Amino acid sequence: MKRSTERILTTHTGSLPRPDDLLALLYARDQGEPPEPAAFQACARAAVADIVRKQIEAGVDIVNDGEMSKIGYSMYVKGRLTGFEGESGPPISPSDLTEFPEYTQRLWRDRPITKMKTPACTGPVTYRDRDAVRADIEDFKAALVGVKPEETFLSAASPGVISLFLKNQYYPSHAAYLEALADAMKEEYTAIHQAGFLLQVDCPDLAMGRHIQFADVGLDEFLKNADLHVEALNHAVAGIPPERMRLHLCWGNYPGPHHRDVPLRDIIDVVLKARPAAVSFEAANPRHAHEWKLFQDVKLPDGKLLIPGVLDSTTNFIEHPELVAERICRFARAVGRENVIAGTDCGFSTFAGLTQVDPKIIWAKFRAMAEGARLASQRLW
């Protein structure tokens, strides 16, 4: 994994808006009307090529495939794993939103995500659709022909976040369910690593899980559960060098009040137990922008680096490059410039069709990040 040894590098969290034609195919497949495989593959490959080009043109150094083939950063696994035939029940409702029902209704009204199928685990979990991850890898490789980003990554759902969205109705305990998910997802993690890409494991459960699953219990119980999730993840990625992995955590990529979010200070010890060397997290939105100060007190373990969000992924404000530079410099002065890569709070389309920010504004925000990183580099070198 490259570090910011000569200048501040830039990246993002993963998901980007899918084009309309691909979006239609993704939702048709989700509703049980799978498109003709060759047509889907051609559409996905074209979308990946386009999204890679746009990232590079916008000044992103460490790029990915935009998660074009996935209906959601966690839900996509329901088509790749066995055992998911039941129904998880009504959509998850974060505790911060339940206090404001009128706003919640307005937030989700007419959103495609409300139609997305959320099966439950009703049988043994194994990895079955190896063609899907192979297609993701080959589409990304094809898109990289003729371009030279600083580095590349592909994302995959962590065992913990899968368990958060796809409920267990089969295994005797949560720990047993996590173990099965870890054993199954290990195949996808390994495939991404062996293809030569950085592996990003998405772990919103380590933060968002507090105000979704554990809103009515004590912090200690939540932290015990988070420890279980990290243990399962570490088991699944045991064969991959830490420096070839990054972890993303967040408190939920929605424009809600977020006053129930667990503080980063409360979870940082658990997060740093995870094997991935890089930690990507929200640091731009108004609920967490102050938490950079934590790293004045918490020593970053040897080998670790930070990817703080310097762009808010839920607002159409285009951050000023001076603000981006200021955010980068705060972290750089706390943990060392070589240990900071500029990133985004979360993905810009974590579920296909759920895009809070206008696509053209997304690219303008990325350009602002690149300019802010340039300004920060001038000040830090």
C-alpha positions as CSV (number, residue, x, y, z in Angstrom):
1,M,0.0,0.0,0.0
2,K,1.4,3.4,-1.0
3,R,1.7,6.0,1.7
4,S,1.9,9.8,1.3
5,T,5.7,9.9,1.3
6,E,6.1,12.7,-1.2
7,R,2.7,14.3,-1.3
8,I,-0.8,13.7,0.2
9,L,-2.5,11.0,-1.9
10,T,-6.3,11.0,-2.5
11,T,-8.8,8.2,-2.6
12,H,-12.5,7.6,-1.8
13,T,-14.7,5.0,-0.1
14,G,-15.9,3.0,-3.0
15,S,-19.4,3.4,-4.4
16,L,-20.2,5.9,-7.1
17,P,-23.5,6.5,-9.1
18,R,-24.4,3.8,-11.6
19,P,-25.6,4.8,-15.0
20,D,-29.3,4.6,-15.6
21,D,-29.1,1.5,-18.0
22,L,-27.1,-0.4,-15.5
23,L,-29.3,0.7,-12.6
24,A,-32.3,-0.8,-14.4
25,L,-30.6,-4.1,-14.9
26,L,-29.5,-4.3,-11.2
27,Y,-33.0,-3.8,-9.9
28,A,-34.5,-6.2,-12.5
29,R,-32.1,-8.8,-11.2
30,D,-32.9,-8.0,-7.6
31,Q,-36.6,-8.4,-8.3
32,G,-36.1,-11.9,-9.8
33,E,-35.9,-10.9,-13.4
34,P,-32.3,-11.4,-14.2
35,P,-31.1,-9.8,-17.5
36,E,-29.3,-11.8,-20.1
37,P,-25.8,-12.4,-18.7
38,A,-23.8,-11.1,-21.7
39,A,-25.9,-7.9,-21.8
40,F,-25.4,-7.3,-18.1
41,Q,-21.6,-8.0,-18.4
42,A,-21.2,-5.6,-21.3
43,C,-23.1,-2.8,-19.5
44,A,-21.2,-3.3,-16.3
45,R,-17.8,-3.3,-18.1
46,A,-18.6,-0.1,-20.0
47,A,-19.7,1.5,-16.7
48,V,-16.5,0.5,-14.9
49,A,-14.3,1.9,-17.8
50,D,-16.2,5.2,-17.6
51,I,-16.0,5.5,-13.8
52,V,-12.3,4.8,-13.7
53,R,-11.6,7.4,-16.3
54,K,-13.7,10.0,-14.4
55,Q,-11.9,9.3,-11.1
56,I,-8.5,9.9,-12.7
57,E,-9.7,13.0,-14.5
58,A,-11.0,14.4,-11.2
59,G,-7.6,13.9,-9.5
60,V,-8.2,10.7,-7.5
61,D,-5.0,8.9,-7.0
62,I,-6.2,5.5,-5.6
63,V,-9.2,4.4,-7.7
64,N,-11.7,1.5,-7.8
65,D,-14.5,0.2,-10.0
66,G,-17.1,2.3,-8.3
67,E,-18.9,-0.9,-7.2
68,M,-20.8,-0.7,-10.5
69,S,-21.9,-4.4,-10.5
70,K,-23.3,-4.3,-6.9
71,I,-26.8,-3.3,-5.9
72,G,-25.4,-2.3,-2.5
73,Y,-22.2,-2.5,-0.6
74,S,-23.5,-5.2,1.7
75,M,-26.6,-6.5,0.1
76,Y,-24.8,-7.7,-3.1
77,V,-23.6,-10.8,-1.2
78,K,-27.1,-12.3,-1.2
79,G,-26.5,-13.4,-4.8
80,R,-23.0,-14.7,-4.2
81,L,-23.7,-16.8,-1.1
82,T,-25.9,-19.8,-0.4
83,G,-28.3,-19.8,2.5
84,F,-30.3,-16.6,1.9
85,E,-33.8,-17.5,1.1
86,G,-35.9,-16.1,3.9
87,E,-37.0,-12.5,4.7
88,S,-35.2,-10.3,7.2
89,G,-38.3,-8.3,7.9
90,P,-38.8,-4.5,7.7
91,P,-35.8,-2.3,6.9
92,I,-33.5,-1.3,9.6
93,S,-34.5,1.9,11.4
94,P,-31.6,3.8,13.0
95,S,-32.6,5.1,16.5
96,D,-31.7,8.7,15.6
97,L,-34.3,8.7,12.9
98,T,-37.1,7.1,14.9
99,E,-37.2,10.3,17.0
100,F,-38.1,12.2,13.9
101,P,-40.7,10.2,12.0
102,E,-41.9,13.0,9.7
103,Y,-38.4,13.6,8.5
104,T,-37.7,9.9,8.2
105,Q,-40.8,9.4,6.0
106,R,-39.6,12.3,3.8
107,L,-36.1,11.0,3.6
108,W,-37.0,7.5,2.3
109,R,-40.0,8.4,0.2
110,D,-39.9,7.0,-3.4
111,R,-36.3,5.8,-2.9
112,P,-35.4,2.6,-4.8
113,I,-33.8,1.2,-1.7
114,T,-37.2,0.7,-0.2
115,K,-37.9,-1.9,-2.9
116,M,-34.7,-3.8,-2.4
117,K,-35.0,-7.4,-1.2
118,T,-33.4,-8.2,2.2
119,P,-33.4,-12.0,2.6
120,A,-32.5,-13.7,5.9
121,C,-30.1,-16.5,6.4
122,T,-32.2,-19.7,6.5
123,G,-29.5,-22.3,5.6
124,P,-25.8,-23.0,5.5
125,V,-23.7,-20.2,4.1
126,T,-21.1,-21.0,1.4
127,Y,-19.6,-19.1,-1.4
128,R,-21.3,-20.1,-4.7
129,D,-21.0,-17.4,-7.4
130,R,-17.3,-17.3,-8.1
131,D,-18.0,-15.9,-11.6
132,A,-19.3,-12.6,-10.1
133,V,-16.1,-11.7,-8.3
134,R,-14.1,-12.9,-11.3
135,A,-16.1,-10.6,-13.5
136,D,-15.5,-7.6,-11.1
137,I,-11.8,-8.3,-11.3
138,E,-11.7,-8.7,-15.1
139,D,-13.9,-5.6,-15.7
140,F,-11.6,-3.5,-13.5
141,K,-8.4,-4.8,-15.1
142,A,-9.9,-4.0,-18.6
143,A,-10.7,-0.4,-17.4
144,L,-7.1,0.1,-16.2
145,V,-5.5,-0.6,-19.6
146,G,-3.9,2.6,-20.7
147,V,-4.3,4.5,-17.5
148,K,-1.9,4.7,-14.5
149,P,-3.5,5.5,-11.2
150,E,-1.2,5.5,-8.1
151,E,-2.9,2.4,-6.8
152,T,-6.2,0.4,-7.0
153,F,-8.6,-1.2,-4.7
154,L,-11.8,-3.3,-4.7
155,S,-14.3,-3.4,-1.9
156,A,-16.0,-6.3,-0.2
157,A,-18.6,-6.6,2.7
158,S,-17.3,-7.6,6.1
159,P,-18.9,-10.6,7.9
160,G,-20.1,-8.1,10.5
161,V,-22.0,-5.8,8.1
162,I,-23.6,-8.7,6.3
163,S,-24.9,-9.9,9.7
164,L,-26.3,-6.4,10.4
165,F,-28.4,-6.3,7.2
166,L,-29.2,-10.0,6.5
167,K,-30.6,-11.5,9.7
168,N,-29.7,-14.9,11.0
169,Q,-32.5,-17.4,11.2
170,Y,-30.4,-20.6,10.9
171,Y,-27.3,-20.6,13.0
172,P,-27.5,-21.3,16.8
173,S,-25.7,-18.1,17.7
174,H,-24.5,-14.8,16.3
175,A,-20.9,-16.0,16.8
176,A,-21.6,-19.1,14.7
177,Y,-23.2,-17.0,12.0
178,L,-20.2,-14.7,11.9
179,E,-17.9,-17.7,11.6
180,A,-19.8,-19.1,8.6
181,L,-19.8,-15.7,6.9
182,A,-16.1,-15.3,7.5
183,D,-15.3,-18.7,6.1
184,A,-17.4,-18.0,3.0
185,M,-16.3,-14.4,2.3
186,K,-12.6,-15.4,2.7
187,E,-12.9,-16.6,-0.9
188,E,-13.8,-13.2,-2.2
189,Y,-11.2,-11.4,-0.1
190,T,-8.5,-13.8,-1.3
191,A,-9.5,-13.4,-5.0
192,I,-9.3,-9.6,-4.8
193,H,-5.9,-9.8,-3.1
194,Q,-4.5,-12.4,-5.5
195,A,-5.6,-10.2,-8.4
196,G,-3.2,-7.5,-7.2
197,F,-5.6,-5.0,-5.8
198,L,-5.9,-3.6,-2.4
199,L,-8.8,-5.1,-0.5
200,Q,-11.1,-2.7,1.3
201,V,-13.4,-4.4,3.8
202,D,-16.5,-2.4,4.6
203,C,-17.3,-2.4,8.4
204,P,-20.0,0.2,9.2
205,D,-21.2,-2.3,11.8
206,L,-18.3,-1.2,14.1
207,A,-19.9,2.2,14.4
208,M,-23.4,2.3,12.9
209,G,-24.3,-1.0,14.7
210,R,-24.4,0.9,17.9
211,H,-27.5,3.0,17.0
212,I,-29.1,0.2,14.9
213,Q,-28.6,-3.1,16.8
214,F,-27.5,-1.9,20.2
215,A,-29.4,1.3,20.8
216,D,-31.2,0.0,23.9
217,V,-28.3,-1.6,25.7
218,G,-25.1,-0.5,27.3
219,L,-21.9,0.4,25.5
220,D,-20.0,-2.6,27.0
221,E,-22.4,-5.0,25.3
222,F,-22.0,-3.3,21.9
223,L,-18.2,-3.3,22.3
224,K,-18.2,-7.0,23.0
225,N,-20.2,-7.6,19.8
226,A,-17.8,-5.4,17.9
227,D,-14.9,-7.4,19.2
228,L,-16.6,-10.6,17.8
229,H,-17.0,-8.9,14.5
230,V,-13.3,-7.9,14.4
231,E,-12.3,-11.5,15.4
232,A,-14.4,-12.9,12.5
233,L,-12.9,-10.4,10.0
234,N,-9.3,-11.1,11.2
235,H,-9.9,-14.8,10.7
236,A,-11.2,-14.3,7.2
237,V,-8.2,-12.1,6.1
238,A,-5.5,-14.0,8.0
239,G,-3.7,-14.9,4.8
240,I,-3.5,-11.3,3.5
241,P,-0.8,-8.9,4.5
242,P,-2.1,-6.0,6.6
243,E,-0.5,-3.5,4.2
244,R,-2.6,-4.8,1.4
245,M,-5.9,-4.0,3.1
246,R,-7.9,-1.0,4.3
247,L,-11.0,-1.0,6.5
248,H,-13.9,1.4,6.2
249,L,-16.2,2.3,9.1
250,C,-19.0,4.8,9.3
251,W,-22.1,5.8,11.2
252,G,-24.5,5.4,8.3
253,N,-24.4,7.3,5.0
254,Y,-27.6,9.2,5.3
255,P,-28.4,12.8,6.1
256,G,-29.9,12.2,9.5
257,P,-29.5,13.9,12.9
258,H,-26.8,11.3,14.0
259,H,-27.1,12.5,17.6
260,R,-27.1,8.8,18.6
261,D,-23.7,8.0,17.0
262,V,-21.2,6.3,19.2
263,P,-18.1,8.5,19.6
264,L,-15.0,7.4,17.7
265,R,-13.1,7.5,21.0
266,D,-15.3,4.7,22.4
267,I,-14.6,2.3,19.5
268,I,-11.1,3.2,18.4
269,D,-9.4,0.5,20.4
270,V,-11.6,-2.2,18.9
271,V,-11.2,-0.8,15.4
272,L,-7.4,-0.8,15.7
273,K,-7.4,-4.5,16.5
274,A,-8.5,-5.3,13.0
275,R,-5.7,-6.5,10.7
276,P,-6.1,-4.0,7.8
277,A,-3.3,-1.3,7.9
278,A,-5.5,1.6,6.7
279,V,-8.6,2.9,8.5
280,S,-11.1,4.9,6.5
281,F,-13.6,6.9,8.5
282,E,-16.0,9.8,8.6
283,A,-14.2,13.1,9.5
284,A,-16.0,15.8,7.5
285,N,-19.6,15.7,8.5
286,P,-20.8,18.0,11.4
287,R,-21.2,15.1,13.8
288,H,-17.6,13.8,13.6
289,A,-15.5,16.7,12.2
290,H,-14.1,17.4,15.7
291,E,-12.8,13.9,16.3
292,W,-9.4,14.5,14.6
293,K,-8.4,15.7,18.1
294,L,-8.6,12.1,19.3
295,F,-5.3,11.3,17.5
296,Q,-3.5,13.8,19.5
297,D,-4.0,11.4,22.4
298,V,-4.2,8.0,20.8
299,K,-1.0,6.8,19.3
300,L,-1.4,5.2,15.9
301,P,0.1,1.7,16.1
302,D,3.1,1.0,13.9
303,G,2.2,0.1,10.4
304,K,-1.3,1.8,10.6
305,L,-2.4,4.8,8.5
306,L,-5.6,6.9,8.3
307,I,-7.9,7.7,5.5
308,P,-10.1,10.5,7.0
309,G,-13.0,11.8,5.1
310,V,-12.4,15.3,3.9
311,L,-15.5,15.4,1.8
312,D,-19.1,14.9,3.2
313,S,-20.8,12.3,1.1
314,T,-24.4,13.4,2.0
315,T,-24.3,17.1,1.1
316,N,-24.2,19.0,-2.2
317,F,-21.9,21.6,-0.7
318,I,-18.6,21.6,-2.6
319,E,-16.0,21.8,0.1
320,H,-13.5,24.6,-0.4
321,P,-10.0,23.4,-1.2
322,E,-8.7,25.5,1.7
323,L,-11.0,23.6,4.1
324,V,-9.9,20.3,2.6
325,A,-6.3,21.3,3.1
326,E,-7.0,22.3,6.7
327,R,-8.6,19.0,7.5
328,I,-5.7,17.1,6.0
329,C,-3.1,19.1,7.9
330,R,-4.8,18.5,11.2
331,F,-4.5,14.7,10.8
332,A,-1.0,15.0,9.3
333,R,0.3,17.0,12.2
334,A,-1.2,14.5,14.7
335,V,0.0,11.2,13.1
336,G,2.6,12.1,10.5
337,R,2.0,13.2,6.9
338,E,3.1,9.9,5.5
339,N,0.3,8.2,7.5
340,V,-2.6,10.2,6.0
341,I,-4.4,9.7,2.7
342,A,-7.3,12.1,1.9
343,G,-10.7,10.3,1.5
344,T,-14.4,10.7,1.6
345,D,-16.8,10.1,4.5
346,C,-18.5,7.3,2.7
347,G,-19.6,6.2,-0.7
348,F,-21.6,8.4,-2.9
349,S,-24.1,5.6,-3.8
350,T,-23.8,3.0,-1.1
351,F,-27.0,1.5,-2.5
352,A,-27.7,1.6,-6.2
353,G,-29.9,4.5,-7.0
354,L,-29.6,6.1,-3.5
355,T,-27.5,9.1,-4.4
356,Q,-27.8,12.1,-2.1
357,V,-25.3,14.2,-4.1
358,D,-25.8,15.2,-7.8
359,P,-23.3,13.2,-9.9
360,K,-21.8,16.3,-11.5
361,I,-21.3,17.8,-8.0
362,I,-19.5,14.6,-6.9
363,W,-16.8,15.1,-9.5
364,A,-16.5,18.8,-8.5
365,K,-16.1,17.7,-4.9
366,F,-13.3,15.2,-6.0
367,R,-11.6,18.1,-7.9
368,A,-11.8,20.2,-4.7
369,M,-10.2,17.3,-2.7
370,A,-7.4,17.0,-5.2
371,E,-6.7,20.8,-5.0
372,G,-6.9,20.7,-1.2
373,A,-4.4,17.8,-1.2
374,R,-2.1,19.8,-3.3
375,L,-2.4,22.8,-1.0
376,A,-1.8,20.6,2.0
377,S,1.2,19.0,0.4
378,Q,2.8,22.5,-0.1
379,R,2.4,23.2,3.6
380,L,3.6,19.8,4.9
381,W,6.7,19.4,2.7
